[in-house]
Amino acid sequence: MPKGSTLESLFDELDERAEFEALARKKILAERFRGRMEELHLSKSELAKRLSTSRKQLDRILDPADKGVTLSSLFKISEVLGLNLTLSAERKSSRKSHKSRRAA
């Protein structure tokens, strides 16, 4: 397959895959937090008050493009919204073994 022929290989080639994945995960979290706020009928002002933070800081947490949010902030908002935030670190499979599993 030629270089850049898939989105995955293009990000690998440009060495931007980790950044893309981080932004995608942040977007998912931000959307989940917003959805939960709606379920609980919580305004940004009320949630900021419960988090003991400013609306500006809450806006950063809810901004899908803001990569500068701390893990502490993510866990805190999850707790206040009644969500269980989990992290994991697993060994990546090598490309060759990943491809061979697809063929099987």
TIZAKOL-262205 format. One record per residue (C-alpha): residue number from 1; x, y, z. Coordinates in Angstrom, 3 decimals, m for minus. Layout:
N
<atom><i>NUM</i><x>X</x><y>Y</y><z>Z</z></atom>
...
***
This chain:
104
<atom><i>1</i><x>0.000</x><y>0.000</y><z>0.000</z></atom>
<atom><i>2</i><x>1.453</x><y>3.446</y><z>m0.886</z></atom>
<atom><i>3</i><x>2.395</x><y>5.870</y><z>1.875</z></atom>
<atom><i>4</i><x>m0.517</x><y>7.981</y><z>3.089</z></atom>
<atom><i>5</i><x>m3.060</x><y>5.719</y><z>1.384</z></atom>
<atom><i>6</i><x>m5.085</x><y>5.402</y><z>4.579</z></atom>
<atom><i>7</i><x>m5.854</x><y>8.023</y><z>7.184</z></atom>
<atom><i>8</i><x>m3.981</x><y>5.944</y><z>9.750</z></atom>
<atom><i>9</i><x>m0.850</x><y>5.705</y><z>7.606</z></atom>
<atom><i>10</i><x>m1.014</x><y>9.425</y><z>6.774</z></atom>
<atom><i>11</i><x>m1.021</x><y>10.370</y><z>10.465</z></atom>
<atom><i>12</i><x>1.823</x><y>7.916</y><z>11.062</z></atom>
<atom><i>13</i><x>3.798</x><y>9.379</y><z>8.164</z></atom>
<atom><i>14</i><x>3.276</x><y>12.941</y><z>9.439</z></atom>
<atom><i>15</i><x>4.064</x><y>11.810</y><z>13.000</z></atom>
<atom><i>16</i><x>0.742</x><y>13.286</y><z>14.153</z></atom>
<atom><i>17</i><x>m1.109</x><y>10.155</y><z>15.178</z></atom>
<atom><i>18</i><x>m0.750</x><y>10.640</y><z>18.950</z></atom>
<atom><i>19</i><x>m1.998</x><y>14.226</y><z>18.734</z></atom>
<atom><i>20</i><x>m4.959</x><y>13.191</y><z>16.574</z></atom>
<atom><i>21</i><x>m5.894</x><y>10.388</y><z>18.977</z></atom>
<atom><i>22</i><x>m5.618</x><y>12.702</y><z>22.001</z></atom>
<atom><i>23</i><x>m7.902</x><y>15.272</y><z>20.365</z></atom>
<atom><i>24</i><x>m10.401</x><y>12.600</y><z>19.378</z></atom>
<atom><i>25</i><x>m10.523</x><y>11.259</y><z>22.932</z></atom>
<atom><i>26</i><x>m10.867</x><y>14.770</y><z>24.375</z></atom>
<atom><i>27</i><x>m13.776</x><y>15.438</y><z>22.010</z></atom>
<atom><i>28</i><x>m15.502</x><y>12.247</y><z>23.149</z></atom>
<atom><i>29</i><x>m15.061</x><y>13.224</y><z>26.801</z></atom>
<atom><i>30</i><x>m16.281</x><y>16.789</y><z>26.239</z></atom>
<atom><i>31</i><x>m19.388</x><y>15.509</y><z>24.462</z></atom>
<atom><i>32</i><x>m20.058</x><y>12.981</y><z>27.237</z></atom>
<atom><i>33</i><x>m19.718</x><y>15.702</y><z>29.878</z></atom>
<atom><i>34</i><x>m22.093</x><y>18.003</y><z>27.968</z></atom>
<atom><i>35</i><x>m24.590</x><y>15.193</y><z>27.521</z></atom>
<atom><i>36</i><x>m24.500</x><y>14.380</y><z>31.218</z></atom>
<atom><i>37</i><x>m24.986</x><y>18.054</y><z>32.083</z></atom>
<atom><i>38</i><x>m28.133</x><y>18.022</y><z>29.953</z></atom>
<atom><i>39</i><x>m29.369</x><y>14.818</y><z>31.625</z></atom>
<atom><i>40</i><x>m28.903</x><y>16.461</y><z>35.030</z></atom>
<atom><i>41</i><x>m30.261</x><y>19.842</y><z>33.852</z></atom>
<atom><i>42</i><x>m27.038</x><y>21.501</y><z>35.029</z></atom>
<atom><i>43</i><x>m26.015</x><y>24.893</y><z>33.687</z></atom>
<atom><i>44</i><x>m22.351</x><y>25.747</y><z>33.206</z></atom>
<atom><i>45</i><x>m22.580</x><y>28.214</y><z>36.070</z></atom>
<atom><i>46</i><x>m24.002</x><y>25.622</y><z>38.449</z></atom>
<atom><i>47</i><x>m21.468</x><y>22.991</y><z>37.412</z></atom>
<atom><i>48</i><x>m18.601</x><y>25.464</y><z>37.820</z></atom>
<atom><i>49</i><x>m19.894</x><y>26.225</y><z>41.325</z></atom>
<atom><i>50</i><x>m20.014</x><y>22.493</y><z>42.190</z></atom>
<atom><i>51</i><x>m16.482</x><y>22.091</y><z>40.859</z></atom>
<atom><i>52</i><x>m15.289</x><y>25.130</y><z>42.846</z></atom>
<atom><i>53</i><x>m13.864</x><y>26.594</y><z>39.667</z></atom>
<atom><i>54</i><x>m14.544</x><y>29.409</y><z>37.235</z></atom>
<atom><i>55</i><x>m16.770</x><y>29.275</y><z>34.177</z></atom>
<atom><i>56</i><x>m13.657</x><y>29.999</y><z>32.121</z></atom>
<atom><i>57</i><x>m11.925</x><y>26.873</y><z>33.457</z></atom>
<atom><i>58</i><x>m15.079</x><y>24.818</y><z>32.867</z></atom>
<atom><i>59</i><x>m15.209</x><y>26.086</y><z>29.281</z></atom>
<atom><i>60</i><x>m11.639</x><y>24.799</y><z>28.804</z></atom>
<atom><i>61</i><x>m12.661</x><y>21.374</y><z>30.103</z></atom>
<atom><i>62</i><x>m15.671</x><y>21.304</y><z>27.771</z></atom>
<atom><i>63</i><x>m13.702</x><y>22.589</y><z>24.764</z></atom>
<atom><i>64</i><x>m12.950</x><y>19.534</y><z>22.578</z></atom>
<atom><i>65</i><x>m9.881</x><y>21.251</y><z>21.096</z></atom>
<atom><i>66</i><x>m8.253</x><y>22.242</y><z>24.403</z></atom>
<atom><i>67</i><x>m5.446</x><y>19.770</y><z>25.061</z></atom>
<atom><i>68</i><x>m4.174</x><y>21.543</y><z>28.176</z></atom>
<atom><i>69</i><x>m6.710</x><y>20.148</y><z>30.637</z></atom>
<atom><i>70</i><x>m5.259</x><y>18.189</y><z>33.547</z></atom>
<atom><i>71</i><x>m6.190</x><y>14.662</y><z>34.495</z></atom>
<atom><i>72</i><x>m7.206</x><y>16.017</y><z>37.877</z></atom>
<atom><i>73</i><x>m9.782</x><y>18.302</y><z>36.212</z></atom>
<atom><i>74</i><x>m11.148</x><y>15.438</y><z>34.114</z></atom>
<atom><i>75</i><x>m11.523</x><y>13.179</y><z>37.143</z></atom>
<atom><i>76</i><x>m13.112</x><y>15.966</y><z>39.192</z></atom>
<atom><i>77</i><x>m15.780</x><y>16.810</y><z>36.605</z></atom>
<atom><i>78</i><x>m16.449</x><y>13.099</y><z>36.111</z></atom>
<atom><i>79</i><x>m17.038</x><y>12.673</y><z>39.838</z></atom>
<atom><i>80</i><x>m19.366</x><y>15.677</y><z>40.060</z></atom>
<atom><i>81</i><x>m21.341</x><y>14.437</y><z>37.039</z></atom>
<atom><i>82</i><x>m21.591</x><y>10.917</y><z>38.450</z></atom>
<atom><i>83</i><x>m19.430</x><y>9.387</y><z>35.746</z></atom>
<atom><i>84</i><x>m16.695</x><y>6.797</y><z>36.148</z></atom>
<atom><i>85</i><x>m13.610</x><y>7.967</y><z>34.237</z></atom>
<atom><i>86</i><x>m11.080</x><y>5.225</y><z>33.618</z></atom>
<atom><i>87</i><x>m7.618</x><y>5.268</y><z>32.084</z></atom>
<atom><i>88</i><x>m5.562</x><y>2.377</y><z>30.864</z></atom>
<atom><i>89</i><x>m2.117</x><y>1.842</y><z>29.463</z></atom>
<atom><i>90</i><x>m1.682</x><y>m1.270</y><z>27.414</z></atom>
<atom><i>91</i><x>1.167</x><y>m2.507</y><z>25.313</z></atom>
<atom><i>92</i><x>0.645</x><y>m1.714</y><z>21.668</z></atom>
<atom><i>93</i><x>0.621</x><y>m4.603</y><z>19.279</z></atom>
<atom><i>94</i><x>3.213</x><y>m4.455</y><z>16.538</z></atom>
<atom><i>95</i><x>2.001</x><y>m3.626</y><z>13.039</z></atom>
<atom><i>96</i><x>3.013</x><y>m7.027</y><z>11.701</z></atom>
<atom><i>97</i><x>1.080</x><y>m8.954</y><z>14.327</z></atom>
<atom><i>98</i><x>m1.889</x><y>m6.592</y><z>13.892</z></atom>
<atom><i>99</i><x>m1.950</x><y>m7.204</y><z>10.143</z></atom>
<atom><i>100</i><x>m1.550</x><y>m10.935</y><z>10.533</z></atom>
<atom><i>101</i><x>m4.509</x><y>m11.048</y><z>12.937</z></atom>
<atom><i>102</i><x>m6.671</x><y>m9.333</y><z>10.320</z></atom>
<atom><i>103</i><x>m5.776</x><y>m11.936</y><z>7.735</z></atom>
<atom><i>104</i><x>m6.673</x><y>m14.794</y><z>10.091</z></atom>
***
